[in-house]
Amino acid sequence: MLSPLKPSIGKLLISEPFLNDPNFRRSVVLLTECSEFGAMGFVLNQPSSLLLKDLIADLGETDFKIFIGGPVEIDTIHFLHNCFDKLGGEQIAENVYWGGDFESLKLLINNNSIQADEVKFFLGYSGWEAEQLKDEIEINTWIVSDQFGKEIVFSNNEEELWREVIINLGPKYAHISNFPRDPSLN
C-alpha cells in the first residue's frame, strides 16, 4: 500500500499499525525539513512525563507538557506554535510554525498570555539521512498525509491522534485504524 504523496515540509508521516520500533509505534510525525540531504520532524503523540517547568527553571509554575520529538538529540528543546504574530518562526503548514523568539515565548508563558493549544514543546527530534525516509516509505513503514489542520498538531488527545489521522485519510485507509496494537491478541 504505497503512499501516494511524497514527503515534504508540512506533511505528516503516519506509522504503519504494527511498527515495532518503540520510538515510532503508532506515531504521527510532522515533517519540518525535507530535502535530498534528509528529513526532520517531530512526533506529535508521544508525551513524556516531564513538564516545561521541569526543564526551564525561570518559567514558574507552568504546566506545558513536553513531548518526545524523536530519538535524535534528546537533550534539545524545540517548539511548534500557531501564533506567528507573537513569536515569528518558520511556517511549516497553515497556522503551524517552528521555532521563533524563545525569550518572547518565556515572557508570554510567565504572563499567562499563551495557552497549551497554541504551543507544543519537544525533547529531541526525528531524523532521516538522505534516501532513508524514501526507503522506509517504499517498504510501507510510513503513510504520507496532508489531511490535517493545526488542531491535529496541537491536539491534547495523544492516545487517539494516530487513529484520527488514519481515519482522516478516507475509506481506503480507515480500516487500519481498528487494527489491534498487538496482532497476536486478535
CYANA upper distance limits for C-alpha pairs under 8 A (distance plus 0.5 A):
  1 MET  CA    140 ASN  CA      7.07
  2 LEU  CA    137 ILE  CA      7.63
  2 LEU  CA    138 GLU  CA      6.89
  2 LEU  CA    139 ILE  CA      8.34
  2 LEU  CA    140 ASN  CA      6.62
  2 LEU  CA    143 ILE  CA      8.01
  3 SER  CA    137 ILE  CA      7.56
  3 SER  CA    140 ASN  CA      8.08
  3 SER  CA    142 TRP  CA      8.05
  3 SER  CA    143 ILE  CA      5.63
  3 SER  CA    144 VAL  CA      6.35
  4 PRO  CA    144 VAL  CA      8.00
  5 LEU  CA    144 VAL  CA      6.20
  5 LEU  CA    145 SER  CA      7.32
  6 LYS  CA    144 VAL  CA      7.21
  7 PRO  CA     11 LYS  CA      6.85
  7 PRO  CA     12 LEU  CA      8.44
  7 PRO  CA     13 LEU  CA      8.26
  7 PRO  CA     31 LEU  CA      8.30
  7 PRO  CA     34 CYS  CA      7.62
  7 PRO  CA    134 LYS  CA      8.48
  7 PRO  CA    144 VAL  CA      6.63
  8 SER  CA     31 LEU  CA      7.19
  8 SER  CA     33 GLU  CA      7.68
  8 SER  CA     34 CYS  CA      5.74
  8 SER  CA     35 SER  CA      8.12
  9 ILE  CA     31 LEU  CA      5.64
  9 ILE  CA     32 THR  CA      5.54
  9 ILE  CA     33 GLU  CA      5.82
  9 ILE  CA     34 CYS  CA      6.16
  9 ILE  CA     92 ILE  CA      6.67
  9 ILE  CA     93 ALA  CA      8.21
 10 GLY  CA     30 LEU  CA      6.87
 10 GLY  CA     31 LEU  CA      5.95
 10 GLY  CA     32 THR  CA      6.62
 10 GLY  CA     92 ILE  CA      5.35
 10 GLY  CA     93 ALA  CA      5.28
 10 GLY  CA    146 ASP  CA      8.00
 11 LYS  CA     30 LEU  CA      6.50
 11 LYS  CA     31 LEU  CA      6.14
 11 LYS  CA     93 ALA  CA      8.35
 11 LYS  CA    144 VAL  CA      7.12
 11 LYS  CA    145 SER  CA      6.19
 11 LYS  CA    146 ASP  CA      5.60
 12 LEU  CA     28 VAL  CA      7.02
 12 LEU  CA     29 VAL  CA      5.96
 12 LEU  CA     30 LEU  CA      5.17
 12 LEU  CA     31 LEU  CA      6.67
 12 LEU  CA    144 VAL  CA      6.15
 12 LEU  CA    145 SER  CA      5.53
 12 LEU  CA    146 ASP  CA      6.75
 13 LEU  CA     28 VAL  CA      6.19
 13 LEU  CA     29 VAL  CA      5.44
 13 LEU  CA     30 LEU  CA      6.95
 13 LEU  CA     31 LEU  CA      7.82
 13 LEU  CA    142 TRP  CA      6.27
 13 LEU  CA    143 ILE  CA      6.16
 13 LEU  CA    144 VAL  CA      5.33
 13 LEU  CA    145 SER  CA      6.98
 14 ILE  CA     26 ARG  CA      7.90
 14 ILE  CA     27 SER  CA      6.57
 14 ILE  CA     28 VAL  CA      5.25
 14 ILE  CA     29 VAL  CA      7.03
 14 ILE  CA    142 TRP  CA      5.86
 14 ILE  CA    143 ILE  CA      5.55
 14 ILE  CA    144 VAL  CA      6.89
 14 ILE  CA    145 SER  CA      7.98
 14 ILE  CA    162 TRP  CA      7.61
 14 ILE  CA    165 VAL  CA      8.20
 14 ILE  CA    166 ILE  CA      8.07
 15 SER  CA     19 LEU  CA      7.22
 15 SER  CA     24 PHE  CA      7.30
 15 SER  CA     25 ARG  CA      7.33
 15 SER  CA     26 ARG  CA      6.00
 15 SER  CA     27 SER  CA      5.98
 15 SER  CA     28 VAL  CA      7.09
 15 SER  CA    141 THR  CA      6.41
 15 SER  CA    142 TRP  CA      5.17
 15 SER  CA    143 ILE  CA      6.98
 16 GLU  CA     26 ARG  CA      7.43
 16 GLU  CA    140 ASN  CA      7.39
 16 GLU  CA    141 THR  CA      5.84
 16 GLU  CA    142 TRP  CA      6.19
 16 GLU  CA    143 ILE  CA      7.58
 17 PRO  CA     25 ARG  CA      8.06
 17 PRO  CA     26 ARG  CA      6.48
 17 PRO  CA    176 ILE  CA      7.53
 17 PRO  CA    177 SER  CA      8.39
 17 PRO  CA    179 PHE  CA      7.35
 17 PRO  CA    180 PRO  CA      8.50
 17 PRO  CA    181 ARG  CA      7.48
 18 PHE  CA     25 ARG  CA      7.79
 18 PHE  CA     26 ARG  CA      8.15
 18 PHE  CA    181 ARG  CA      7.22
 18 PHE  CA    182 ASP  CA      7.76
 18 PHE  CA    183 PRO  CA      8.18
 19 LEU  CA     24 PHE  CA      7.67
 19 LEU  CA     25 ARG  CA      5.97
 19 LEU  CA     26 ARG  CA      7.67
 19 LEU  CA    141 THR  CA      7.49
 20 ASN  CA     24 PHE  CA      8.29
 20 ASN  CA     25 ARG  CA      6.61
 21 ASP  CA     25 ARG  CA      6.31
 23 ASN  CA     70 GLY  CA      7.09
 23 ASN  CA     71 PRO  CA      7.12
 24 PHE  CA     43 VAL  CA      8.30
 24 PHE  CA     70 GLY  CA      8.49
 26 ARG  CA    162 TRP  CA      6.48
 27 SER  CA     43 VAL  CA      6.83
 27 SER  CA     44 LEU  CA      7.83
 27 SER  CA     45 ASN  CA      6.71
 27 SER  CA     46 GLN  CA      7.90
 27 SER  CA    162 TRP  CA      6.63
 28 VAL  CA     43 VAL  CA      6.07
 28 VAL  CA     44 LEU  CA      6.15
 28 VAL  CA     45 ASN  CA      6.79
 28 VAL  CA    161 LEU  CA      8.00
 28 VAL  CA    162 TRP  CA      6.48
 29 VAL  CA     41 GLY  CA      6.52
 29 VAL  CA     42 PHE  CA      5.69
 29 VAL  CA     43 VAL  CA      4.74
 29 VAL  CA     44 LEU  CA      6.27
 29 VAL  CA    126 SER  CA      8.48
 30 LEU  CA     41 GLY  CA      5.71
 30 LEU  CA     42 PHE  CA      5.91
 30 LEU  CA     43 VAL  CA      7.08
 30 LEU  CA     44 LEU  CA      7.44
 30 LEU  CA    153 VAL  CA      8.26
 31 LEU  CA     39 ALA  CA      7.67
 31 LEU  CA     40 MET  CA      6.29
 31 LEU  CA     41 GLY  CA      4.58
 31 LEU  CA     42 PHE  CA      7.25
 31 LEU  CA     92 ILE  CA      8.45
 32 THR  CA     39 ALA  CA      8.16
 32 THR  CA     40 MET  CA      6.22
 32 THR  CA     41 GLY  CA      5.43
 32 THR  CA     42 PHE  CA      8.15
 32 THR  CA     92 ILE  CA      6.52
 32 THR  CA     98 TRP  CA      7.96
 33 GLU  CA     38 GLY  CA      8.32
 33 GLU  CA     39 ALA  CA      5.68
 33 GLU  CA     40 MET  CA      5.45
 33 GLU  CA     41 GLY  CA      7.17
 34 CYS  CA     38 GLY  CA      6.40
 34 CYS  CA     39 ALA  CA      4.70
 34 CYS  CA     40 MET  CA      6.99
 35 SER  CA     39 ALA  CA      6.80
 35 SER  CA    130 ALA  CA      8.33
 36 GLU  CA    130 ALA  CA      6.25
 36 GLU  CA    131 GLU  CA      7.74
 37 PHE  CA    129 GLU  CA      7.01
 37 PHE  CA    130 ALA  CA      5.05
 37 PHE  CA    131 GLU  CA      8.31
 38 GLY  CA    127 GLY  CA      7.91
 38 GLY  CA    128 TRP  CA      5.82
 38 GLY  CA    129 GLU  CA      4.90
 38 GLY  CA    130 ALA  CA      4.60
 38 GLY  CA    131 GLU  CA      7.28
 38 GLY  CA    132 GLN  CA      7.92
 38 GLY  CA    133 LEU  CA      8.07
 39 ALA  CA    127 GLY  CA      6.14
 39 ALA  CA    128 TRP  CA      5.55
 39 ALA  CA    129 GLU  CA      7.18
 39 ALA  CA    130 ALA  CA      7.97
 39 ALA  CA    133 LEU  CA      7.77
 40 MET  CA    125 TYR  CA      7.44
 40 MET  CA    126 SER  CA      6.04
 40 MET  CA    127 GLY  CA      4.93
 40 MET  CA    128 TRP  CA      6.92
 41 GLY  CA     69 GLY  CA      7.89
 41 GLY  CA     70 GLY  CA      8.49
 41 GLY  CA    125 TYR  CA      6.48
 41 GLY  CA    126 SER  CA      5.69
 41 GLY  CA    127 GLY  CA      7.08
 42 PHE  CA     68 ILE  CA      8.31
 42 PHE  CA     69 GLY  CA      4.78
 42 PHE  CA     70 GLY  CA      6.72
 42 PHE  CA    122 PHE  CA      7.81
 42 PHE  CA    124 GLY  CA      8.46
 42 PHE  CA    125 TYR  CA      5.72
 42 PHE  CA    126 SER  CA      6.20
 43 VAL  CA     67 PHE  CA      8.15
 43 VAL  CA     68 ILE  CA      7.12
 43 VAL  CA     69 GLY  CA      5.13
 43 VAL  CA     70 GLY  CA      6.54
 43 VAL  CA    125 TYR  CA      7.92
 43 VAL  CA    126 SER  CA      7.60
 44 LEU  CA     67 PHE  CA      7.70
 44 LEU  CA     69 GLY  CA      7.50
 44 LEU  CA    153 VAL  CA      6.93
 44 LEU  CA    158 GLU  CA      8.08
 45 ASN  CA     67 PHE  CA      7.81
 45 ASN  CA    158 GLU  CA      5.08
 45 ASN  CA    159 GLU  CA      7.68
 45 ASN  CA    161 LEU  CA      7.08
 45 ASN  CA    162 TRP  CA      8.08
 46 GLN  CA     67 PHE  CA      5.98
 46 GLN  CA     68 ILE  CA      5.97
 46 GLN  CA     69 GLY  CA      7.91
 46 GLN  CA    158 GLU  CA      7.37
 47 PRO  CA     65 LYS  CA      7.48
 47 PRO  CA     66 ILE  CA      6.58
 47 PRO  CA     67 PHE  CA      4.61
 47 PRO  CA     68 ILE  CA      6.49
 47 PRO  CA    158 GLU  CA      7.89
 48 SER  CA     65 LYS  CA      7.90
 48 SER  CA     66 ILE  CA      6.19
 48 SER  CA     67 PHE  CA      5.68
 48 SER  CA     68 ILE  CA      6.50
 49 SER  CA     65 LYS  CA      8.40
 49 SER  CA     66 ILE  CA      7.93
 50 LEU  CA     54 ASP  CA      6.77
 50 LEU  CA     55 LEU  CA      8.37
 50 LEU  CA     65 LYS  CA      6.97
 50 LEU  CA     66 ILE  CA      6.12
 51 LEU  CA     55 LEU  CA      7.70
 51 LEU  CA     62 THR  CA      8.16
 51 LEU  CA     63 ASP  CA      6.27
 51 LEU  CA     64 PHE  CA      6.02
 51 LEU  CA     65 LYS  CA      5.20
 51 LEU  CA     66 ILE  CA      5.89
 52 LEU  CA     56 ILE  CA      6.71
 52 LEU  CA     59 LEU  CA      8.33
 52 LEU  CA     62 THR  CA      7.27
 52 LEU  CA     63 ASP  CA      7.13
 52 LEU  CA     64 PHE  CA      5.94
 52 LEU  CA     65 LYS  CA      6.73
 52 LEU  CA     66 ILE  CA      6.57
 52 LEU  CA    121 PHE  CA      8.20
 53 LYS  CA     57 ALA  CA      6.39
 53 LYS  CA     58 ASP  CA      8.20
 53 LYS  CA     59 LEU  CA      6.27
 53 LYS  CA     60 GLY  CA      7.00
 53 LYS  CA     61 GLU  CA      6.89
 53 LYS  CA     62 THR  CA      6.23
 53 LYS  CA     63 ASP  CA      7.40
 53 LYS  CA     64 PHE  CA      8.18
 59 LEU  CA    106 LYS  CA      7.17
 59 LEU  CA    109 ILE  CA      7.61
 59 LEU  CA    110 ASN  CA      6.46
 60 GLY  CA    110 ASN  CA      7.32
 62 THR  CA    109 ILE  CA      7.77
 62 THR  CA    110 ASN  CA      8.19
 64 PHE  CA    116 ALA  CA      6.63
 64 PHE  CA    120 LYS  CA      8.24
 64 PHE  CA    121 PHE  CA      8.20
 65 LYS  CA    120 LYS  CA      7.98
 65 LYS  CA    121 PHE  CA      7.42
 66 ILE  CA    120 LYS  CA      7.90
 66 ILE  CA    121 PHE  CA      5.67
 66 ILE  CA    122 PHE  CA      6.00
 66 ILE  CA    123 LEU  CA      7.33
 67 PHE  CA    120 LYS  CA      8.20
 67 PHE  CA    121 PHE  CA      6.55
 67 PHE  CA    122 PHE  CA      5.11
 67 PHE  CA    123 LEU  CA      6.71
 68 ILE  CA     74 ILE  CA      8.29
 68 ILE  CA    122 PHE  CA      5.92
 68 ILE  CA    123 LEU  CA      5.54
 68 ILE  CA    124 GLY  CA      6.90
 68 ILE  CA    125 TYR  CA      7.91
 69 GLY  CA     74 ILE  CA      8.49
 69 GLY  CA    122 PHE  CA      5.41
 69 GLY  CA    123 LEU  CA      5.97
 69 GLY  CA    124 GLY  CA      5.52
 69 GLY  CA    125 TYR  CA      4.75
 69 GLY  CA    126 SER  CA      6.68
 70 GLY  CA     74 ILE  CA      7.81
 70 GLY  CA    123 LEU  CA      7.89
 70 GLY  CA    124 GLY  CA      5.90
 70 GLY  CA    125 TYR  CA      4.60
 70 GLY  CA    126 SER  CA      4.70
 70 GLY  CA    127 GLY  CA      8.17
 71 PRO  CA    124 GLY  CA      6.73
 71 PRO  CA    125 TYR  CA      6.67
 71 PRO  CA    126 SER  CA      6.53
 72 VAL  CA    124 GLY  CA      5.86
 72 VAL  CA    125 TYR  CA      5.73
 72 VAL  CA    126 SER  CA      6.34
 72 VAL  CA    127 GLY  CA      7.15
 73 GLU  CA    123 LEU  CA      8.31
 73 GLU  CA    124 GLY  CA      5.32
 73 GLU  CA    125 TYR  CA      7.21
 74 ILE  CA    123 LEU  CA      5.63
 74 ILE  CA    124 GLY  CA      4.28
 74 ILE  CA    125 TYR  CA      7.57
 75 ASP  CA    123 LEU  CA      6.94
 75 ASP  CA    124 GLY  CA      6.78
 76 THR  CA    123 LEU  CA      6.10
 76 THR  CA    124 GLY  CA      5.82
 77 ILE  CA    121 PHE  CA      7.34
 77 ILE  CA    122 PHE  CA      6.05
 77 ILE  CA    123 LEU  CA      5.33
 77 ILE  CA    124 GLY  CA      6.81
 78 HIS  CA     98 TRP  CA      8.40
 78 HIS  CA     99 GLY  CA      7.19
 78 HIS  CA    121 PHE  CA      6.28
 78 HIS  CA    122 PHE  CA      5.61
 78 HIS  CA    123 LEU  CA      7.04
 78 HIS  CA    124 GLY  CA      7.69
 79 PHE  CA     98 TRP  CA      6.59
 79 PHE  CA     99 GLY  CA      6.03
 79 PHE  CA    119 VAL  CA      7.26
 79 PHE  CA    120 LYS  CA      6.01
 79 PHE  CA    121 PHE  CA      4.95
 79 PHE  CA    122 PHE  CA      6.51
 80 LEU  CA     96 VAL  CA      7.22
 80 LEU  CA     97 TYR  CA      6.00
 80 LEU  CA     98 TRP  CA      5.05
 80 LEU  CA     99 GLY  CA      6.61
 80 LEU  CA    119 VAL  CA      6.15
 80 LEU  CA    120 LYS  CA      5.80
 80 LEU  CA    121 PHE  CA      7.18
 81 HIS  CA     95 ASN  CA      8.49
 81 HIS  CA     96 VAL  CA      6.25
 81 HIS  CA     97 TYR  CA      5.74
 81 HIS  CA     98 TRP  CA      7.00
 81 HIS  CA     99 GLY  CA      8.13
 81 HIS  CA    118 GLU  CA      5.88
 81 HIS  CA    119 VAL  CA      4.64
 81 HIS  CA    120 LYS  CA      6.82
 82 ASN  CA     95 ASN  CA      5.61
 82 ASN  CA     96 VAL  CA      5.36
 82 ASN  CA     97 TYR  CA      6.46
 82 ASN  CA    118 GLU  CA      5.85
 82 ASN  CA    119 VAL  CA      7.14
 82 ASN  CA    150 LYS  CA      7.97
 83 CYS  CA     87 LEU  CA      6.84
 83 CYS  CA     88 GLY  CA      8.03
 83 CYS  CA     95 ASN  CA      8.01
 83 CYS  CA     96 VAL  CA      8.48
 83 CYS  CA     97 TYR  CA      8.19
 83 CYS  CA    118 GLU  CA      7.16
 84 PHE  CA     88 GLY  CA      4.96
 84 PHE  CA     89 GLY  CA      7.02
 84 PHE  CA     95 ASN  CA      8.46
 84 PHE  CA     97 TYR  CA      7.37
 86 LYS  CA    104 SER  CA      8.15
 87 LEU  CA    100 GLY  CA      5.66
 87 LEU  CA    101 ASP  CA      5.71
 87 LEU  CA    102 PHE  CA      8.14
 87 LEU  CA    104 SER  CA      7.12
 87 LEU  CA    105 LEU  CA      7.18
 88 GLY  CA     97 TYR  CA      8.23
 88 GLY  CA     99 GLY  CA      8.11
 88 GLY  CA    100 GLY  CA      5.41
 88 GLY  CA    101 ASP  CA      7.06
 89 GLY  CA     97 TYR  CA      6.06
 89 GLY  CA     98 TRP  CA      5.93
 89 GLY  CA     99 GLY  CA      5.36
 89 GLY  CA    100 GLY  CA      4.41
 89 GLY  CA    101 ASP  CA      7.81
 90 GLU  CA     97 TYR  CA      5.70
 90 GLU  CA     98 TRP  CA      5.64
 90 GLU  CA     99 GLY  CA      7.08
 90 GLU  CA    100 GLY  CA      7.80
 91 GLN  CA     95 ASN  CA      7.99
 91 GLN  CA     96 VAL  CA      6.50
 91 GLN  CA     97 TYR  CA      4.87
 91 GLN  CA     98 TRP  CA      6.94
 92 ILE  CA     96 VAL  CA      6.12
 92 ILE  CA     97 TYR  CA      5.87
 92 ILE  CA     98 TRP  CA      7.06
 93 ALA  CA     97 TYR  CA      7.59
 94 GLU  CA    149 GLY  CA      7.77
 94 GLU  CA    150 LYS  CA      7.71
 95 ASN  CA    150 LYS  CA      6.72
 96 VAL  CA    150 LYS  CA      6.73
 96 VAL  CA    153 VAL  CA      8.36
101 ASP  CA    105 LEU  CA      6.83
102 PHE  CA    106 LYS  CA      6.70
103 GLU  CA    107 LEU  CA      6.93
104 SER  CA    108 LEU  CA      6.67
105 LEU  CA    109 ILE  CA      6.63
106 LYS  CA    110 ASN  CA      6.64
107 LEU  CA    111 ASN  CA      6.57
108 LEU  CA    112 ASN  CA      6.54
108 LEU  CA    113 SER  CA      5.29
108 LEU  CA    114 ILE  CA      6.17
109 ILE  CA    113 SER  CA      6.50
109 ILE  CA    114 ILE  CA      6.21
109 ILE  CA    115 GLN  CA      8.34
114 ILE  CA    118 GLU  CA      7.05
114 ILE  CA    119 VAL  CA      8.20
115 GLN  CA    119 VAL  CA      7.43
116 ALA  CA    120 LYS  CA      7.36
116 ALA  CA    154 PHE  CA      8.33
117 ASP  CA    154 PHE  CA      5.95
117 ASP  CA    155 SER  CA      7.67
117 ASP  CA    156 ASN  CA      8.35
118 GLU  CA    154 PHE  CA      7.39
119 VAL  CA    154 PHE  CA      7.48
120 LYS  CA    154 PHE  CA      6.96
128 TRP  CA    132 GLN  CA      6.15
128 TRP  CA    133 LEU  CA      6.32
129 GLU  CA    133 LEU  CA      7.84
131 GLU  CA    135 ASP  CA      6.60
132 GLN  CA    136 GLU  CA      6.76
133 LEU  CA    137 ILE  CA      6.65
134 LYS  CA    138 GLU  CA      6.75
135 ASP  CA    139 ILE  CA      7.04
136 GLU  CA    140 ASN  CA      6.94
136 GLU  CA    141 THR  CA      5.83
136 GLU  CA    142 TRP  CA      7.19
137 ILE  CA    141 THR  CA      5.98
137 ILE  CA    142 TRP  CA      5.58
137 ILE  CA    143 ILE  CA      7.38
145 SER  CA    169 LEU  CA      7.80
147 GLN  CA    165 VAL  CA      8.06
147 GLN  CA    168 ASN  CA      6.85
147 GLN  CA    169 LEU  CA      7.03
148 PHE  CA    152 ILE  CA      6.66
148 PHE  CA    165 VAL  CA      7.82
148 PHE  CA    168 ASN  CA      8.09
149 GLY  CA    153 VAL  CA      7.60
150 LYS  CA    154 PHE  CA      6.71
151 GLU  CA    155 SER  CA      6.08
152 ILE  CA    161 LEU  CA      7.82
152 ILE  CA    165 VAL  CA      8.46
155 SER  CA    161 LEU  CA      8.03
157 ASN  CA    161 LEU  CA      6.60
158 GLU  CA    162 TRP  CA      8.25
160 GLU  CA    164 GLU  CA      6.58
161 LEU  CA    165 VAL  CA      6.76
162 TRP  CA    166 ILE  CA      6.82
162 TRP  CA    177 SER  CA      8.42
163 ARG  CA    167 ILE  CA      6.76
163 ARG  CA    177 SER  CA      5.52
163 ARG  CA    178 ASN  CA      8.38
164 GLU  CA    168 ASN  CA      6.73
164 GLU  CA    177 SER  CA      8.33
165 VAL  CA    169 LEU  CA      7.09
166 ILE  CA    170 GLY  CA      8.11
166 ILE  CA    173 TYR  CA      6.79
166 ILE  CA    174 ALA  CA      6.42
166 ILE  CA    176 ILE  CA      7.65
166 ILE  CA    177 SER  CA      6.44
167 ILE  CA    171 PRO  CA      7.89
167 ILE  CA    173 TYR  CA      7.25
167 ILE  CA    174 ALA  CA      5.10
167 ILE  CA    177 SER  CA      7.03
168 ASN  CA    174 ALA  CA      8.17
169 LEU  CA    173 TYR  CA      6.58
169 LEU  CA    174 ALA  CA      7.44
170 GLY  CA    174 ALA  CA      6.36
171 PRO  CA    175 HIS  CA      7.74
173 TYR  CA    177 SER  CA      8.06
174 ALA  CA    178 ASN  CA      8.27
175 HIS  CA    179 PHE  CA      7.85
179 PHE  CA    183 PRO  CA      8.04
180 PRO  CA    185 LEU  CA      7.97
180 PRO  CA    186 ASN  CA      7.33
182 ASP  CA    186 ASN  CA      7.97
